[in-house]
Amino acid sequence: MQAGSILSIVIPTLREEQFLKRTLKNLDSLQIPHEIIITDGGSTDGTLDIARAHGAKTTVWAEPRRQTFGEAKNAGAALATGTFLVFIDADVIIPEPEQFFEEILAVFKKNPKLVASTVPLKPFVENRSWADSFFSAPLNWFYVISNNIFHSGNSSGEFQMVRTEVFRKIGGFGEHLAAGEDNELFRQLAKHGRTISYYKLCVRHSLRRPHKLGWLTTYGIWIKNGVSVALRNKAAYKEWSVVR
């Protein structure tokens, strides 16, 4: 952690030793003042050892029930000192992080009314397929259209960058949601300023859920849960299945 952090990068984890080392190593080249916060749900593998070896702040869930994503992310945000909160998954790679954040910080500086941004999601270069490209495109365009045109606020959780002040003003993520807290956050943020999907950048992701369950099944799960959260403020599932 650097004093006077601009970026607080929050990564929720649960048995993420397969990906976390690569994700953290990718951030080693980032020179913009930042801190990395690992908020762990009770891993029994080497996840926390990896996090501590990289000098990350850590917080560990201690209750017997499973932690929700909202609880995990809010716990990380509570430790944050940065002007911006950056939420990413443990299996997300930010290409050329120094240039990436320089560019997106310039976008925030240019527009003081901008409270949050996401970016398109693409697969890891080494395991992408035609199906990944085909099925990722509609999701990415949905976020561009809903944020940039209709200003309704929508985003998946692989990358969300938020002004810390506004995040705390709205009370952070909905901790009652088993899933869908990411979209709900952006809908709440859109009431307090602009949200965008900055399509000139992207992050890369393992896409392990659609790779394991299939893209059509995954889309069905996403749509069912998204509709439930939007209309009922309640997740369609009691618990979000773990895919490892």
C-alpha positions as CSV (number, residue, x, y, z in Angstrom):
1,M,0.0,0.0,0.0
2,Q,1.2,3.5,-0.8
3,A,0.3,6.5,1.4
4,G,-2.3,8.8,-0.1
5,S,-3.7,6.2,-2.4
6,I,-5.7,7.2,-5.4
7,L,-6.9,3.7,-6.2
8,S,-8.2,1.2,-3.7
9,I,-8.4,-2.1,-5.6
10,V,-10.8,-4.5,-3.8
11,I,-10.8,-8.2,-4.7
12,P,-13.2,-10.6,-3.1
13,T,-11.8,-14.2,-2.8
14,L,-12.9,-17.7,-1.9
15,R,-10.3,-20.4,-2.8
16,E,-8.7,-18.4,-5.6
17,E,-5.1,-19.7,-5.5
18,Q,-5.5,-20.8,-9.2
19,F,-5.8,-17.2,-10.4
20,L,-5.0,-14.7,-7.7
21,K,-1.2,-14.8,-8.0
22,R,-1.4,-13.9,-11.7
23,T,-4.0,-11.2,-11.0
24,L,-1.8,-9.6,-8.4
25,K,1.4,-10.0,-10.3
26,N,-0.2,-8.2,-13.2
27,L,-0.7,-5.2,-10.9
28,D,3.0,-5.0,-10.0
29,S,3.7,-2.6,-12.8
30,L,1.1,-0.1,-11.5
31,Q,2.9,3.1,-10.3
32,I,-0.2,5.2,-9.6
33,P,-0.6,5.4,-5.8
34,H,-2.8,2.5,-4.9
35,E,-3.6,-0.2,-2.4
36,I,-4.8,-3.8,-2.8
37,I,-7.4,-5.2,-0.5
38,I,-8.3,-8.8,-0.4
39,T,-11.6,-9.6,1.3
40,D,-11.7,-13.3,1.8
41,G,-14.7,-15.5,2.4
42,G,-12.9,-18.2,4.4
43,S,-10.5,-19.8,1.9
44,T,-8.8,-23.1,2.9
45,D,-6.2,-23.1,0.2
46,G,-3.3,-20.8,-0.4
47,T,-5.3,-17.7,-1.3
48,L,-4.4,-15.7,1.8
49,D,-0.7,-16.7,1.7
50,I,-0.6,-15.3,-1.9
51,A,-2.4,-12.1,-0.9
52,R,-0.1,-11.4,2.1
53,A,3.0,-12.2,0.1
54,H,2.0,-9.4,-2.3
55,G,1.6,-7.0,0.6
56,A,-2.2,-6.7,0.3
57,K,-4.5,-5.7,3.1
58,T,-6.7,-8.6,4.1
59,T,-10.0,-9.1,5.8
60,V,-11.4,-12.5,6.5
61,W,-15.0,-13.6,6.9
62,A,-15.4,-15.4,10.2
63,E,-19.1,-16.4,10.4
64,P,-20.3,-19.9,9.7
65,R,-22.7,-18.9,6.9
66,R,-21.4,-18.0,3.5
67,Q,-20.7,-14.4,2.9
68,T,-22.6,-12.5,0.2
69,F,-20.7,-10.6,-2.5
70,G,-22.1,-7.4,-1.2
71,E,-20.8,-8.1,2.3
72,A,-17.4,-9.1,0.9
73,K,-17.0,-5.9,-1.2
74,N,-18.3,-3.6,1.5
75,A,-15.8,-5.1,4.0
76,G,-13.0,-4.3,1.6
77,A,-14.3,-0.8,0.9
78,A,-14.4,-0.2,4.7
79,L,-10.6,-0.6,4.7
80,A,-10.0,1.6,1.7
81,T,-8.2,5.0,1.8
82,G,-8.3,5.7,-2.0
83,T,-10.2,8.4,-3.8
84,F,-11.6,5.7,-6.1
85,L,-12.7,2.2,-5.4
86,V,-11.9,-0.4,-8.0
87,F,-13.7,-3.7,-7.7
88,I,-12.4,-6.6,-9.7
89,D,-12.7,-10.4,-9.6
90,A,-9.8,-12.6,-8.6
91,D,-9.6,-14.0,-12.1
92,V,-9.5,-10.6,-13.9
93,I,-6.5,-9.2,-15.7
94,I,-6.2,-5.5,-16.4
95,P,-4.1,-5.0,-19.6
96,E,-1.2,-2.6,-19.1
97,P,-2.6,-1.3,-15.8
98,E,-0.6,1.9,-15.7
99,Q,-1.9,3.1,-19.0
100,F,-5.3,1.7,-18.3
101,F,-5.8,3.7,-15.1
102,E,-4.1,6.9,-16.5
103,E,-6.7,6.9,-19.2
104,I,-9.8,6.2,-17.1
105,L,-8.7,8.6,-14.4
106,A,-8.5,11.3,-17.1
107,V,-12.1,10.5,-18.1
108,F,-13.2,11.0,-14.5
109,K,-11.3,14.2,-14.2
110,K,-12.8,15.6,-17.4
111,N,-16.4,14.9,-16.2
112,P,-16.9,15.7,-12.5
113,K,-20.5,14.3,-12.7
114,L,-19.2,10.9,-13.6
115,V,-19.5,8.7,-10.5
116,A,-18.7,5.2,-11.8
117,S,-17.4,3.4,-14.8
118,T,-17.2,-0.2,-16.1
119,V,-15.4,-1.4,-19.2
120,P,-16.1,-4.3,-21.7
121,L,-15.2,-7.8,-20.7
122,K,-13.1,-10.0,-22.9
123,P,-11.7,-13.5,-22.4
124,F,-8.1,-14.4,-21.5
125,V,-6.2,-14.3,-24.8
126,E,-5.0,-17.9,-24.4
127,N,-8.4,-19.5,-23.9
128,R,-10.8,-17.4,-26.0
129,S,-13.0,-19.1,-28.5
130,W,-15.6,-18.1,-31.1
131,A,-18.3,-18.7,-28.6
132,D,-16.7,-16.4,-26.1
133,S,-16.4,-13.6,-28.7
134,F,-20.0,-14.2,-29.9
135,F,-21.7,-14.3,-26.5
136,S,-19.6,-11.6,-24.8
137,A,-20.5,-9.0,-27.4
138,P,-24.3,-8.6,-26.5
139,L,-23.4,-8.3,-22.8
140,N,-20.8,-5.6,-23.5
141,W,-23.2,-3.7,-25.8
142,F,-26.0,-3.9,-23.2
143,Y,-23.8,-2.1,-20.7
144,V,-22.7,0.5,-23.2
145,I,-26.3,1.2,-24.2
146,S,-27.9,1.1,-20.7
147,N,-25.2,3.4,-19.2
148,N,-24.1,5.7,-22.0
149,I,-27.4,6.2,-23.8
150,F,-30.2,5.5,-21.3
151,H,-28.3,6.4,-18.2
152,S,-30.0,3.6,-16.3
153,G,-26.9,2.2,-14.6
154,N,-25.9,-1.4,-15.2
155,S,-22.6,-3.3,-14.8
156,S,-21.3,-6.7,-14.0
157,G,-18.8,-7.1,-11.2
158,E,-15.6,-8.0,-13.1
159,F,-14.6,-4.3,-13.2
160,Q,-16.3,-1.4,-11.4
161,M,-14.6,1.9,-10.6
162,V,-16.5,4.2,-8.3
163,R,-15.8,7.5,-6.6
164,T,-15.4,6.5,-3.0
165,E,-17.3,9.5,-1.7
166,V,-20.4,8.6,-3.7
167,F,-20.1,4.9,-2.9
168,R,-20.2,5.7,0.8
169,K,-23.0,8.2,0.4
170,I,-25.3,5.5,-1.0
171,G,-24.3,2.9,1.5
172,G,-22.3,0.6,-0.8
173,F,-23.5,-2.7,-2.2
174,G,-26.7,-4.4,-1.1
175,E,-25.6,-7.0,1.3
176,H,-28.9,-8.9,1.2
177,L,-28.4,-10.0,-2.4
178,A,-26.9,-13.4,-3.1
179,A,-26.0,-12.1,-6.6
180,G,-26.8,-9.0,-8.7
181,E,-25.3,-6.6,-6.2
182,D,-23.1,-5.3,-9.0
183,N,-26.0,-4.2,-11.3
184,E,-27.9,-2.8,-8.3
185,L,-25.0,-0.7,-7.2
186,F,-24.8,1.0,-10.7
187,R,-28.6,1.6,-10.7
188,Q,-28.3,3.4,-7.3
189,L,-25.2,5.3,-8.5
190,A,-27.0,6.5,-11.6
191,K,-29.4,8.4,-9.3
192,H,-26.4,10.5,-8.1
193,G,-24.5,11.2,-11.3
194,R,-23.4,9.6,-14.6
195,T,-22.3,6.0,-15.0
196,I,-20.6,4.8,-18.2
197,S,-19.2,1.8,-19.9
198,Y,-15.9,3.1,-21.2
199,Y,-15.7,1.0,-24.3
200,K,-12.2,2.2,-25.4
201,L,-10.7,-0.1,-22.7
202,C,-11.3,-3.6,-21.5
203,V,-10.4,-6.2,-18.9
204,R,-9.8,-9.9,-19.5
205,H,-11.5,-12.6,-17.5
206,S,-11.3,-16.4,-17.2
207,L,-15.0,-16.8,-18.1
208,R,-15.0,-19.9,-16.0
209,R,-18.7,-19.9,-15.4
210,P,-19.9,-20.0,-19.0
211,H,-17.0,-22.4,-19.8
212,K,-18.2,-24.8,-17.2
213,L,-22.0,-24.4,-17.4
214,G,-22.3,-23.3,-21.1
215,W,-23.1,-19.9,-22.4
216,L,-26.8,-20.4,-22.9
217,T,-27.2,-21.7,-19.3
218,T,-25.2,-18.9,-17.9
219,Y,-27.2,-16.3,-19.8
220,G,-30.4,-17.8,-18.4
221,I,-29.1,-17.6,-14.9
222,W,-27.9,-14.0,-15.4
223,I,-31.3,-12.9,-16.9
224,K,-33.4,-14.7,-14.3
225,N,-31.4,-13.1,-11.5
226,G,-31.2,-9.7,-13.1
227,V,-35.0,-9.5,-13.6
228,S,-35.6,-10.6,-10.0
229,V,-33.3,-8.0,-8.5
230,A,-34.7,-5.2,-10.7
231,L,-38.3,-6.0,-10.1
232,R,-38.3,-7.5,-6.6
233,N,-35.0,-6.2,-5.1
234,K,-34.4,-9.9,-4.3
235,A,-32.0,-12.4,-5.9
236,A,-33.5,-15.3,-7.7
237,Y,-31.1,-17.7,-5.9
238,K,-30.5,-18.2,-2.2
239,E,-26.8,-18.7,-2.9
240,W,-24.6,-18.1,-5.9
241,S,-23.0,-21.3,-7.0
242,V,-19.2,-21.5,-6.7
243,V,-17.4,-22.4,-9.9
244,R,-13.8,-23.5,-9.5
